[in-house]
Structure formats: structure tokens, C-alpha cells
Amino acid sequence: MGLYERSVKTLIIIISAIAIGIVLKYAASVTLPLVISIFCFFILNPFVNKMEKIRFPRWLAICIAMVALVLVFILMILFVSFAINTLIVELPVYAARISMLIERLDGSLTDLLNLETDISFIESLSFNWQGVVLNVLTNFSGQVVNVFSYAFLVFIFVLFLLLERQSLIPKLKVAIPNHGWVRMAVMFERINRQISKYLTVKSLISISTGILFYLAAVATKLDFAFIIGVLAFIMNFIPTIGSIIVTITTILLAIIQYYPDYASVLYVAVLMGSIQIVLGNILDPRVQGNQLNLSPFVILVSLALWGYIWGIAGMFLAVPITSALQILCANVKELKPIAVLLSSGKQYRKQIELAEQKRRERYARERLVRQNKRHPQQPSEK
């Protein structure tokens, strides 16, 4: 294939990717529930298979899986209701504390900048913190409402995916001739296995993070301990930035609650920061790297991209989608360079280092041979 053909094919791939992104964004009411249901299927399918292996009837195994899915949605609704009611009750108290902190900060900045006493530095910035908080809560509530509005579609999609999973291989055999279905089946099985392992490990780490954040909040007598623990569990599914957001939010809550007791604020910051460093920066990246083989930079880019397309839900789905795309590209000859760029590069770095080591050893042997030819050893005299 010549340079012109390769350039045309690359251009077509880029245009197709942009077009798919546009469709995914503007058809989110259909595409987002479909993608969520696919990943719910990846989570439930291994459990359904295990139940069938221990002689559960197929219909009963699927019913148990769907009941578990409904229970998860109900628990999410109950948690959101509890969190909103708690925040509504405590909002007047925290609003008064925030206003006091702003007044103290305004006075300190006024003295520091030598402004006149009748000039407010905060007001001169035209910063309306209440409007900002209201906008953030409104956007978040809108995202939550959208997720719940998709619940019925997700339920229907997951049900039919579980019902039709046994007919997938026969359909591939008919749809893809010349044994191409074998390759497709292997690729699908690899995606299923890798994403299931990732979600299982990620869930265990997220549960540990939520429990530790809850215990730390209880130990420091911080308000909203249960909400903090659940949010730490949920936000940990957003790689890198999720746990950081929860940690910063918790420290800000400690400042509002404990001011001017800086010792308690420092205690909260040390505890929460230690949990985030150990689980979020040490344990999680190692496990995630072993499971997914994705570049950290690619993960951050995927978070931004899928967050732009689908909002908060897209950020939760970013890593599994990128992992599936990497496996797909690795199994398509023309797209293998993309799979290489998406990977962490550890195996390729080891290959290059090994090849470089062999080259140096070969060069040393050749140099030794040349030296022996130039200066042959004289036989020793007896």
C-alpha cells in the first residue's frame, strides 16, 4: 500500500471517529443507556454463568441478576434522597458559616492590600459564590435525573442482552464467513474478561476507599460521614481525579465546620490525604495498570473526551470504553498503531531494551573478533 492510500485511509478513520463522537453526543438519550447496559451486562454475565454452572435454571439466574440490578437502582435513589434531605437541613447552618468565612477572608485581604475599610475586596471581584454553588448543584442534579430517566431503558437492554447471550456465537458464525467469527468471538471474550476483572477490582478498591473515608470522618467527628463515604466509593470509579475531588471537598467541609480550629482541619487533611495517596496514587494505579495496560495520559484524555460527550456518566465509563477500544484496535490490522499508542508502553519498552541489549552484546562480540584478527595471540614458547 502506497503513501497516498495510507494517508487516505488514515483520513477516513479520523473523519469516522469524529462523526461517531458527534452522533454519540447528540444521540445521548439512546446511546448512553445502551452503553451503560452493555457494561451492566459485563458485570452480570459472569455471575449468571456461574449460577448456570451450579445447576440454576437459566430463567432463574437471569431473574436473580435483574433483581440485583433493580436493587442497585433503588439504593441509588434512596442515597440521593437521603443526601439531598440532609443537605437541605444543614444548608442554613453551613451558609452562615460560609458567610462568616468570606467576611473574615475579605477583612484579611483588605488589610493585606491596604484598601479602604469601606471597600470590599470580595465584592470588587463580582464573585457570587452562592450562584456558583447553585449552578454546580443544578448541573449535578440534572445529570442524576438523566441517569435515573435512563433506568428503564437500561433495564430492558440488559434483560435482552442476557437472554440473547447464548445465541451470540451462532449468529457470528453465520454473519462472518471464513472462520472470521472465531476472531470476533475471541475478541469479545477478551473484552468481557478484561472489563469484568477491571470492574471487580475497581469495586473492591472503591469499597475500601469508601469505608476508610467514612471511618476517618467518624473519627474526626466530621459532618456528613455517611455521605462522604458513599461519595468516596462512587467517585473512585472516576480514575485519578475522582478521589482527589472527594478529598478536597472533605477538607473544605472540615474548614467550614471547624474554623478557626486549624488542628482539627489538619487532622482531617492528613487522614483523608493519606487514604487518597495510598489507595488512589499507589494501589489503584498498579492494579489498574496490570489489568488494563493503558497509558495514564490516555486515561486523562479519555476522561476529558467522554466527559464532554456524556457528562459525569461519560467520565465513569471512560476507562472501560477506552480499554475495549484498545482491544478492538489490536485485533484490526489497520488500527494496531492506535492500540500501541493507547497502551502503557511497558511491554514495548522492555522489547526495545532487550533488543538494544542484544545489539550491544553482538557489537561487543564482533569487536572482539576484529581485535583477535588484528592482533592474533602468539603461541607461547615452551
Secondary structure, DSSP 8 states (H G I E B T S, - for coil): --HHHHHHHHHHHHHHHHHHHHHHHHTHHHHHHHHHHHHHHHHHHHHHHHHHHTT--HHHHHHHHHHHHHHHHHHHHHHHHHHHHHHHHHHHHHHHHHHHHHHHHHHHHHHHTT--TT--HHHHTT--HHHHHHHHHHHHHHHHHHHHHTHHHHHHHHHHHHHHGGGHHHHHHHHSTTTHHHHHHHHHHHHHHHHHHHHHHHHHHHHHHHHHHHHHHHHTT-TTHHHHHHHHHHHTTSTTHHHHHHHHHHHHHHHHHHTT-HHHHHHHHHHHHHHIIIIIIIIHHHHHHHHH-B-HHHHHHHHHHHHHHHHHHHHHHHHHHHHHHHHHHHTSGGGHHHHHHHB--HHHHHHHHHHHHHHHHHHHHHHHHHHHHHS-------
